[in-house]
Amino acid sequence: MVSEALIEIRGLGNRFGSQQVHEHLDLDVHRGEILGVVGGSGSGKSVLLRSIVGLREPSAGRVKVFGENLLELDPQRRSQVERRFGVLFQRGALFSSLTLSENVALPLIEHAGLSRADAEHLAQTKLALSGLPAGAACKYPAQLSGGMVKRAALARALALDPEILFLDEPTAGLDPIGAAAFDQLILTLRDALGLTVFLVTHDLDSLYCLCDRIAVLAQKRVLVADTLEAVAAYDDAWIQDYFHGPRGRAARVAASKE
């Protein structure tokens, strides 16, 4: 039985000047699943994510999150809906002038109305949940490794206890050990917190480790959205090269050993 769709996209179009990135794009994301979104360079994976979270107004079609179109809501209602999802951007997007604790506390102060003391106390819990040591809370982003920055950005994305977690290339720039540890953390958090995860990635290891379904962006739309096995068998040249090339074979072997 298919669970309810928390995200519904119908007929989505995105255009940059004369360049049509998406056209007639349809996609559903179901409650509790980890959906991996893949595609070649220029296929608009991050553009799709930004359209869903309301950071970009599409040129056509509609996007509903929790049954509502963010772009049609009044500011108060939109803020209420936005609190139900968290976003981890590709480069973390942490404020360099704030400590990790202050970065995570900020949405708690601005959107949940907590005092600074309460927000920073809760922020330390979120940082620990993301796998960071207690001493990291008082550090600044520039003092951290790439993996620690990703975890701090994840803690901020989780600050308001979201139902949906959006991840844009979360393992980009991480070494294989750090990337594998991050993948396991996402699985643990999904299971423990009941999250729905929308994952944009190039990382085949992440796809094999994490994803319940995979959506392939190609030809300006979602070419196929299905289980990894079904997608890997889909009759398309790019998909066959992606999943059955040397990196795809290595990822399958690694997954079979887990």
C-alpha positions in Angstrom: 0.0 0.0 0.0 1.4 3.4 -1.0 1.6 6.0 1.7 0.3 9.5 1.3 2.2 11.9 -0.9 3.6 14.8 1.2 4.9 16.5 -1.9 2.9 16.6 -5.2 4.4 18.1 -8.3 2.3 18.4 -11.5 3.3 19.9 -14.8 6.2 21.8 -13.4 8.1 24.1 -15.7 11.3 26.1 -15.0 12.9 28.4 -17.5 16.0 30.6 -17.3 15.7 33.0 -20.2 15.5 30.9 -23.4 16.7 27.8 -21.6 13.9 25.4 -20.6 15.1 23.3 -17.6 11.9 21.5 -16.7 8.8 20.9 -18.7 5.7 18.9 -17.8 7.5 17.4 -14.7 5.5 15.2 -12.4 6.6 13.7 -9.2 5.3 12.5 -5.8 7.2 12.0 -2.6 5.6 9.7 -0.1 5.6 9.9 3.7 8.5 8.1 5.3 10.5 7.3 2.2 14.0 8.4 1.2 13.7 9.5 -2.4 17.0 10.0 -4.3 17.0 12.5 -7.2 19.7 12.0 -9.9 20.4 13.4 -13.3 23.1 14.7 -15.6 24.7 18.1 -15.2 22.1 20.8 -16.1 19.1 18.5 -15.5 17.9 20.9 -12.8 18.1 18.8 -9.6 18.8 21.7 -7.3 16.4 23.9 -9.2 13.7 21.3 -8.5 14.5 21.3 -4.8 14.4 25.1 -4.7 11.0 25.0 -6.5 9.6 22.6 -3.9 10.7 24.6 -0.9 9.4 27.9 -2.4 12.7 29.6 -3.1 11.9 29.7 -6.9 8.6 30.4 -8.6 8.2 27.9 -11.5 7.1 29.2 -14.9 4.4 26.6 -15.1 2.6 23.9 -13.1 2.1 23.6 -9.4 3.9 22.2 -6.3 2.1 21.2 -3.2 3.8 20.4 0.1 1.5 19.0 2.8 -1.4 19.7 0.4 -0.6 23.4 0.1 1.1 25.6 -2.5 3.6 27.7 -0.6 3.5 30.5 -3.2 -0.3 31.0 -2.7 -0.2 31.3 1.1 -0.2 34.4 3.2 3.1 35.0 5.1 1.9 33.6 8.4 0.5 30.4 7.0 3.6 29.9 4.8 5.8 30.3 7.8 3.8 27.6 9.6 4.2 25.2 6.7 7.9 25.9 6.2 8.5 25.0 9.8 7.5 21.5 8.9 10.6 20.9 6.6 14.3 21.5 6.9 16.9 22.1 4.2 20.6 21.2 4.1 22.1 23.2 1.3 25.1 21.8 -0.7 27.7 24.1 1.0 26.1 24.1 4.4 25.1 27.8 4.2 26.2 28.4 7.8 26.7 31.9 9.1 30.5 32.2 9.4 30.3 34.9 12.1 28.2 32.6 14.4 29.3 29.6 16.4 27.7 26.2 15.6 25.4 26.6 18.6 24.3 30.1 17.5 23.7 28.9 13.9 21.4 26.1 15.1 19.7 28.3 17.7 18.8 31.0 15.2 15.7 29.3 13.7 14.6 28.4 17.2 14.7 32.0 18.3 13.2 33.4 15.0 10.5 30.8 14.3 9.8 29.0 17.6 10.1 32.1 19.9 12.5 30.6 22.3 14.8 32.7 24.5 18.5 32.7 23.5 19.4 30.6 26.5 16.8 27.9 25.8 17.5 27.9 22.1 21.2 27.4 22.6 20.6 24.6 25.1 18.3 22.9 22.6 20.9 23.6 19.8 23.5 21.5 21.7 21.0 18.6 21.7 20.5 18.9 17.9 24.3 19.0 17.4 24.7 15.9 19.4 21.9 14.2 17.4 23.9 15.0 14.3 27.0 13.2 15.7 29.1 16.2 16.7 31.0 16.3 20.0 29.9 18.6 22.8 33.0 20.8 22.3 32.0 21.6 18.7 29.1 23.9 19.8 31.4 26.9 20.6 33.4 26.6 17.4 33.0 28.6 14.2 32.4 27.0 10.8 36.0 28.0 9.6 37.4 25.9 12.4 35.7 22.7 11.2 36.4 19.9 8.7 34.0 19.5 5.8 32.3 16.6 7.4 31.7 18.6 10.6 30.2 21.5 8.7 27.8 19.1 7.0 26.7 17.7 10.4 26.3 21.2 11.8 24.2 22.2 8.8 22.1 19.0 9.3 21.6 20.0 13.0 20.3 23.4 11.9 18.0 21.7 9.3 16.6 19.5 12.2 16.2 22.4 14.6 12.5 22.8 14.3 11.7 19.0 14.3 10.8 18.9 10.6 8.7 16.2 8.9 10.5 16.5 5.6 14.3 16.8 5.2 15.7 18.2 2.0 19.4 17.3 1.3 21.3 18.9 -1.6 24.5 16.9 -2.3 25.1 16.1 1.4 28.2 14.0 0.8 29.8 16.2 -1.8 33.4 16.9 -0.8 33.5 14.2 1.9 36.0 11.4 1.9 34.5 7.9 1.4 34.6 7.1 5.2 33.0 10.4 6.1 30.4 10.0 3.3 29.5 6.5 4.5 29.1 7.7 8.1 26.9 10.5 7.0 24.7 8.1 5.0 24.3 5.9 8.1 23.4 9.0 10.2 20.6 9.9 7.7 19.2 6.3 7.9 19.3 6.4 11.7 17.5 9.8 11.8 14.9 8.8 9.3 14.0 5.7 11.3 14.2 7.4 14.7 12.4 10.6 13.8 10.0 9.3 11.1 11.4 11.7 8.5 10.6 11.8 4.8 13.9 12.6 2.9 14.3 14.3 -0.5 17.9 13.7 -1.5 19.7 15.3 -4.4 22.9 13.4 -5.0 25.5 12.2 -7.5 26.8 9.6 -5.0 26.0 6.1 -6.2 27.0 4.7 -2.8 24.4 6.9 -1.1 21.7 5.7 -3.6 22.5 2.1 -2.8 22.7 2.7 0.9 19.8 5.0 1.5 17.1 5.2 -1.1 13.7 3.5 -1.2 13.1 5.0 -4.6 15.1 6.9 -7.2 13.8 9.6 -9.6 15.9 10.3 -12.7 15.7 13.8 -14.2 16.3 13.7 -18.0 14.7 15.3 -21.1 13.4 18.1 -18.9 11.2 15.8 -16.8 11.2 12.8 -14.4 12.0 10.0 -16.8 11.4 7.3 -14.2 10.8 7.1 -10.5 10.9 3.6 -9.0 13.0 1.3 -6.9 16.8 1.2 -7.6 16.5 -2.2 -9.3 13.7 -1.0 -11.6 15.4 2.2 -12.4 18.8 0.5 -13.1 17.0 -1.8 -15.6 15.2 1.1 -17.4 16.0 1.3 -21.1 17.8 4.6 -21.4 21.4 5.2 -22.5 22.2 7.7 -19.7 20.7 5.5 -17.0 22.5 2.4 -18.2 25.8 4.3 -18.3 25.2 5.7 -14.8 24.2 2.5 -13.0 26.2 0.0 -15.0 29.5 1.8 -15.6 32.6 1.2 -13.4 31.3 3.4 -10.5 27.9 1.8 -10.6 29.4 -1.7 -10.4 31.7 -0.7 -7.5 28.7 0.7 -5.6 26.7 -2.5 -6.1 29.6 -4.6 -4.8 29.9 -2.4 -1.8 26.2 -2.5 -1.1 26.2 -6.3 -1.4 28.8 -6.6 1.4 26.8 -4.6 3.9 
